[in-house]
Structures are given as structure tokens and as C-alpha cells.
Amino acid sequence: MQVDTTRGSIWKPLLAFFFPILLGTFFQQLYNTADAIIVGNFVGKEALAAVGGTTSVIVNFFVNLFVGISSGTTVVIAQHCGARDYEALQEGVHTSMALALTAGLGITVVGLLVATPALKLMGTPADVMGYAQTYLKIYFLGTIASFIYNMGASILRAMGDSKRPLYFLICACLVNIALDYLLVVGLGLEVLGAAVATVLSQVVSAGLVLLALCKKDTAYHLTFRKIRFHKRSIQAILRIGLPAGLQSDMYSLSNILLQSCVNSFGTNTVAAWAAFGKVDGFFWMVSSAYGVAITTFVGQNFGARQYDRIHRSVRVCGLMMLATTALFSGVYCLLPHQLLSMFNGDPEVLSIGTEIIYLMCPFYVTYLCVELFSGAIRGTGSSLVPMLLTCGGVCVLRILWVLVVLPVFPQFETVVVSYPFSWVVTTVLFLFYYFKGGWLEKRIRASGHLPEVPAREEAKPAKVLRPTGSAL
């Protein structure tokens, strides 16, 4: 089941590794979207606004921090795998699980404490507040299970096994949908039923990933009594993963601020924003999958000192991202009503949601380089610079936009336009750093490695860093 990306052609192992992640992202998004579809149609637009909009930005603030940290596990395990250092790999596996359990418990407690104050601070509409409180408090009870799955999936993917995390997601997704219908439609538990269904499906995915990790005779074999923190592993994971997690949280903070602005425009706008967010989420989950794929590919090849394959894989992955982005933008702009009506059929909600699609989706392509280059750079173990570029270009700029531009043009469209504007600025920053920043040479020197390539090839690094006229 493992894919070795350090030998042979570039595109075949990249595709073999990527497509299960791509499919997994669809099921991950479907998993998260099922609640919104069912409560939006069987409970009402207030429930949709709660489950799909207001609560999601709070959940993402906590979950994205840990998912970012788990990307540190992906890089560390992938590099140990590429270097065939199985003792360090074992330490990384058990440290990662200790981190999942500790962080999961901590965020459960914090989430339960801050749920209601955070909703009030965001100006959640009164007719949405009750639903949002119920959903958040139940959701946070499943945090440990969610973190175990994400960390376990990161370990398996780092080893080149991207298929089983996909299978586990499919199972969890089906369980979630079945329980949604049983608890929300059948038993009439409304938002409470949707939250319980989500938590139980997370428990299923966590159980399946633990079974996979406990399989004996594997380099990543997990033994429960060995779960503890190893100093060198936790330092490496946090050094790479913490900046990525903070980067994700900066996104969340800016989105919380923007959600507060959206809330001020009323329940119809909140519901439309929530419906669009679920449609939009399919693209971002796929984009994230490309980021995971290139991070792991680069991690394995950096650990194996196959530096020439790093830039080649970025070009291949970039072309794949360009094709996918064009497809999503085209479908969304051609079928806005059909997509949005899955969540709610209110004419005003559909009208606002369609306007959002036309303002944002044609500009997805402007974000392509951000995910691609930050994933590749992070795969070498450098996580701070991608965080700083993204936080400055996306998060800080959006906050300034709300503080400076929105008061001058106090329309909902002004909030929406902040997204494509920030993507363009951040892409320019990443293009300059990737091609002119000398980041790979710095990481090679920092690691103490020398490229295992002939001397005549070492004399040509500038050609590797120069654009080649591709989509990048």
C-alpha cells in the first residue's frame, strides 16, 4: 500500500499518491456537508446558518491548529521514511499519538468553555444562537476522536499509504449520513441529532485508523504502552507543524472577523454565506489535498536527498492544480443555483449565494501558487517563512481591509472582494520567494546534507529555480 516517491518517474507516483487524497477530500467535505444539507432542508435556514456558518469558523479555529501541527508529523515521518531511519520513525509515531490525545483533551475543555462567549462576541443572530450553542457543545465532545484520526492519517500518508485514510473517511461519511437521517429526520432531534451523528462518525474513523496503525510487522507499528513524548520528535514536529497550525489559525481569526461582518447583514446573508461555504469547501479541500501530496512527496525526496525531483514534482503538481481549479471555477459559475439549492431553497438566500459565487470563484486560480509553494517548502522542513508570507498576505491584509475599506464601502460585496484581493497579493509574495529566495539551498545547508548528484549537475542550480514557461 505504500508509495515510494524517491525513484522512477515523477508523475506516476505523484498521481498514485495524490488521487486517493483527492477522493478523500471529497468525502471529508461530504462528511462535513451532510449536516448542513439535512438541517438546511429539514429544520430551516436558521439551523443552516448555525451548523454551516457561525459554528464552523469557531470549530475551524481549534481544529485547523491541530491539523496544521499534524502536518509536522507528515514531514517528519516522511523524511525518516525517505532516509530509512526506522528508529526515529517509531519515536515520531508514538510522539504524534501522545500529542493527539493531549491536544484533543485540552481543546475539548477549552471549546466547551468558550463556545457561548465566542458566539456572542461574533454577533450571532438571536434566532441562530440556540442552534449554534447546541451544535458546538456536542461537537467538541468528539475532538479527541477527530484528532486521533487526523494524526493517524498523517502518519499513513507520510509512509505513502493514502488509500486507507480514504477508505476510513468513506466509512465515516456513510455513518454520518445514515445517522443524520435517523436522528434529524427520523427522530426529530434537529441540530442536536446532527451534532451527535458527527461525533459518532468521528469515533468510527478514529477506531479504524488505530486498527491500521496497530498492525504488526510495519515500520509505523503503534504500541499503546509506548505512547509518550520523545524530545527530538516533539521538537521536530512542533518546529514544522506549529507555524503551519498558527498559519491556519490566522486564517480562522480573519474568517471569524469576516463572519462577524457577515452576521451584521442578517440571517439570509448568514445562511447564503454558510451554503456557499459548503460548496466552496469542496474546492479548498481538494486544494489542501494537493498541498498534502506535494508536502509528502517533497518530504520523502528531501530525506532521500533526491533534490532534483523536488522542483520537477512542483511543476507536475502545478499543472494538475491548474486543471482542477479551472474545472471547479467553471462548474460553480455555470451551476450556482443548482449547487446552492441543495442546502436551502429560499429565493433570497439563493440570490445572495449566487452573487458570492460570481465574485469569488473565477479568482480561485490566483491562489494556486500559495498552496503549491507553501506545501513544497514545508516538505523540506521549513515552515516559518510560508506561515509569515501567508499570514501577511492573506490574514493581515483581510483584517486591514475590514478596518479600512469596509467602513468606506459598507456593503456585503466589500467583504467578499477581500478574498480574491488577498489571494493575488499572497501569490505574488510566494512567486518571488520560491524563485528568488534560495530556500532549498538553505534547507540543504541547514540539514548538513550534500546533494547526491554528479558535480556537473550541482553547478546548475539556477536553472532549476528559473520559471520554465509552465502554468507556474
N, C-alpha and C positions, 0 to 999 in steps of 0.2 A: 504493500500500500504506500510505501514511501517513495518519494520522487527525489532523485539526486540531480540537482541543477548545476553541478560543477563540471559536468563533462558533456560532450556531444554538442548538438545544435542548440541554439538559444530558444527558438520559438516553440519547439515541440515540448520540452519540459515546462516551459512557462505556461503554455496553454493547458497542459495536463494538470498542472498545479492550480492554475487560475480558475478554470471553468467550474470545478466543484465549489470554490469560494463564491463565484458569481451566482450559481444557483442557490447557494446557501444564503446569500444576501437577500434574494427574493423571498425565500421562506422566512428569514429573520424579519423582513419588513411585513410580510403577510401575517406572521405571528403577532407583530405589534399592531397591525392594522385591523385585525379581526374584531377586537374590542370596539374600535371606533365605528366600523361598519354596522355592527349589530346594535349597539346602543343608539347610534345615529338614526337608524331606521325603526327600531322597536321601542325606544324610550323617548327620543326627541333631540332637538338641536342643542338644548341646554346640556344634556348629557354628553353629546358630541363635543361641545366646547370644553367640557371638563376633562374628558378622557383624552381627547386628541390635541388639545391646545395648552390650556393653563397648566395641567399636571405634567405634561410631557417635558416642558422646559426645566421643571424642578427635578424630575427623575433624571433627566439627561445630565444635569449638573453633577449629580453624585455618581451615576453610572459611567459617564464618559471619563471621569477622573480615573476610575479603576481600569476601564478598557484601555486608556492611554498607558497606564502603568503596565498592563499586561502585554503591551507591545514591546516593553523592555524584555519580558520573558521570551517573546518571539525572536528578538535579535540575539539575546544571549544564548538560547538553546540552539538556534540556527548556526551561530558561529562555532559553538562547541561541536555540533554535528559535522560541520564542514571541516573542522580541524581534527576530527576523530578523537576528541578528548572526552571519553565517556565518564570518567570520574567527576569532572567538573559538570558534565551534563546532568548526572544524578543529583548533585548538590543543587543545581538550578531547578530541577523538577520539584524537589521536596521543599525548597525555599519558596517557590511560587505558590504551592498549595497552602503553606503556612500563611503567606500573605493574603491569599483569597479568603481564608477563614477569619483572619484577624480584621481585615478591612471590611468584610461583609458584616460582621457583628457590629463594628463601630458605626458603619453607615446606617444600619438598621436603627440603632439607638438615636443617632443624630437626626435621621429622616423623620422619625416619629415625633421628635421634639419640635422640629422647625416647620413641619408641614403647614399647620394652620397659620402661624405668623407670616410665612413666606407668601401664602395665597392672599392674605390681607394686604401685605406690602405691595404686591403686584396689582392691586386694584381689581381683583376678580369680581365680575358682576354678581350681584346678590342671588340671582336665580341659578347661577352656576356653582356657587360656593359649597353648598351641601354635597353635591355630587363629587366635586373635586376633593373635598376632605375625606370622604369615604374611600375613594379610589386610591389616594396617596397612602393612607394609613395601612390599608391592606397590602398594597404593592410593596412597601418597604419591608414587610414581613418575609418576602421572598428574596431579599437581597443576597443572602449567603448563597442560596442555590444558584442565583444568576451569576455571581462572581466565580463560583466553582466551575460552572460551565465555560465561562469566558476564558478563565485561566487554563483549564484543561484543553480547550480548543486551540489556544495559542501554542501550547506545548506540542500537540499533534501536528499542527500546521508547520511549526518550525522544523519538525522532523520530515516534512514533505508529505504528510498524510492529511490531505484536505478533504477526503471523501467522507470519512466517518463523522467529523463535525457537521457535514451536510446532512447525513442520514439522521443524526440526533436532532437537528433542527426540524427536519421534516416530521419526525415523530412528535416533537413538542408542539409544532404548529397544528397538527391534526388533533392532538389532545385539546389544545386551547380552543380551536373552533368548535369541537364537539361539546366541550364544557360550556362555552359561551351560549350555544343554542339551548342546552339543558338548563343552565342556571338563569339566563336572562329571559329567554323566550318561554321555556317550559315552566319554570318555577317562579318567574316574575320578580327575580331579585335585582333587576335593573343594574346599576353601576356596581353594586356590591358583588353581584354574580360575575360580572366581567373581571373584576379585580381578583376574585378567588380563582377563576379559571386561569388567569395569567400566572398566579403564584404556583398553582399545581402543575402547570405545564413546565415552569422553570425547574421544579423539583424533578420532573421526568428527565429533562435534558441533563441536569447535574448528575443524576444517577447513572445515565448511560455513559457519560464521559468518564466517570470514575471507574466504571467497569472496564472501559478501554484502557485506561492508564494502569490498572492493576494487573493487566495481562503479563504473565511471567515471560522470561527469555526475550525481553526487549530492552533496548538501551535506556528507555524512559520509564521503566517499571516503577510504579508508585507503591511504597510500603507505608501503611498508615503510621506505624510506630516510629518511622524515620522522619516524619513531617516536622520540620523545625527550620529556624533561620540559620543559614550559613553566611558568615560575614562577607566573603568575597562575592557570593552570588547576590545577596540582597543589595550590596553596594552597586554592582554592575546593573542589576535590574532597575534600581531607582535612578541611577545616573542617566540611563537611557529613557526609562519609562515615565519618570516624574515630569520632565519637561513636556513630554507628549501628553500626559494627563492634564497638566496645567494649561497646555495649549487648548485642549478640548474644553476645559472649564472656562477659559477666556471666551470661547465661542458661546458657551452656555450663559455666561454672565451678560454678554452683549445681547443674546437672544432673550434673556429674562427682561432686560431693559426694553427691548423692542416689543416683547409680548405685553409689557405694561402699557406701551404706547398703543398697541392694537386693542387692548382691553378698553381703552378710553373711547373707542369708536362704536361700542355697543355689542350686543350678543350676536347679531347677524354677522358682523365682521369677524368676531372671535370664532364663530362656527365655520365661516368660509376659510379663515386662516388655518384652522385645525384640519379641515378637509383637504386643503391644498398641501398642508404639511405631510399628510399621509401619502398623497400622490407623489409629491416631491421627494419623500423619503426613499422611494424605490431607486431614484437616480443616485442619491447620496450614499445609499448602502452599496450600490454597485461601484461607485467611485471609491468608496472605502475599501472594497474588495480588491480593486486594483492596487491600492496602497499597501494592503497586506501582502499581496502577491509579490510586488516588487521589493518590499522590505525583506521578506523571507528569501527571495532569490538572491538579492544583494548580500544578505547576511551570510548565507551558505558560501557564496563565492568569495566574500571577503575573508571568511575564516579559512577557506582553502587557498587563499592568495591568488585567486584567478581574477585579477583586477581588470584585465581587458574585457571580460564578459560583463562587467558591471554597466559600462556605457552602452554596450550593444543591447543589453536587456532593456535599458531605459528607452532606447529608440523603438524596439519592438512593442513594448508595453504602451508607449505613447501613441503609436498608430492604432492599437486596439482601443485605447481610451477615446481617441478622436472619433472612430466609427461608432462606438457605443453612445457617445454624447450626442452625435448628430441624430441617431435613431430616437433617443429619448426626447430630445427637443422637438423633433418633427411630430412624433405621436402625441405629445402633450398639447402642442399648439393646434393640431388637427382635430383632437377629440376632447376638448376641455369639459363640455357639459356631460358627456358620457362617463368620464372618469370621476368627476366631482359628484355626480348624482348617485354614485354608489354609497355615499356617506349621508347625504341628505338631499331631499328634493325641493326644499324651499326656494322659490324663484329668486328672492333677494340674495340668499346665500350663494346660489349658483352664479348670479351676475357678478358678485364681488370676487368669487373664486376664479372665474374666467379672466377677469381683469388682472388678477395676480399672476396667472399663468402667462399671459401675453407680455407682462412687464419683466418676468424673470427667466422663463425657460429658454428663450432664444439666446441667452447670455451664459448658459452653462459652460460653453466651450472656453470662456475666459478664465474658468477655474481649473482647467485641466492640468496645467503645469504645476500648480500648487500641490495637489495630491501626489502627482508623479514624482516630482523632485524631492519633496519632503520625505516620501517613503524611501526613495533610494538613498538619500543622505543618512536617514535614520538607520538604515540597514548596516551601515559601516560603524555604527556605534555613536554617531554624532547627532544628538537630539536637541541641544540647546539652540543652535542657530535656526533650524526650522521653526522652533517654537517662537523665537523672537520675531522672525520675519512674518509668521502668520498672525501672531498677536498684534503686531504693529500695523500690518496691512489690512487685516480683517476686523479684529475686535476693537482696537483703539479707534480706528477710523470710523466704525459704526457708532461708537459712543459719542465721538465728536460730532458726527452727523446729526444725531438726535439732539445734542445740546446746542448746536449752532444753526443747522439748516432747517430742522423741523419747526422751530419757533417762527421762522420767517415764512415757511410754506407749510402751514399746519393741516396738510391733507394726508389721508391714508397712503396715497401714491408715493408721497415723500418717504415714508417708512420703507416701502417695498423697494424703491430705487436704490436705497443704501446697500442692498445686497450685491447687485452686479457692479456697482461702482467700486466697492471694496475688493471684489474678485479681480478686477482689472489691475488695481494698484498692487495687490499682493503678487500677481503673476509677473509683473514687471520686476519686482524685487527678487523673485526666485530665478527668473531667467538670468539676471545679472550675476547672482551668486553661483548658480550652477556652472555657467560657462566661464566666469572670470574669478571665482573665489578660491580656486585651488584646494577645494575641500577634500578631494580624495587623497592627494599627496599629503595633506596634513594628517589625515587619519592613518595613512600608512606609516608615516614617521612616528606618530603617537603610539601605534601598536608595536613598534620595533620590528616590523616585517619588511622584507625586501621582496619585490615582485619576482615571481618565479617565471621570468620571460627572458629571452635572449637579450643581450646587451644592445644589439642594434635596434630592437623594438623599444627599449627603455628610453632611447634618445628621441622618441617622437611623441611625448605626452601631449603636446599642444594640439596635435591632430585629433586626439580623442576628445578633447574638450571643445572643439570648434563645431558649431552647428553644421549639419550636412544637407540642409535644404529639405528635411523631412517636415512632418507636421509640427515638430517642436520648434 
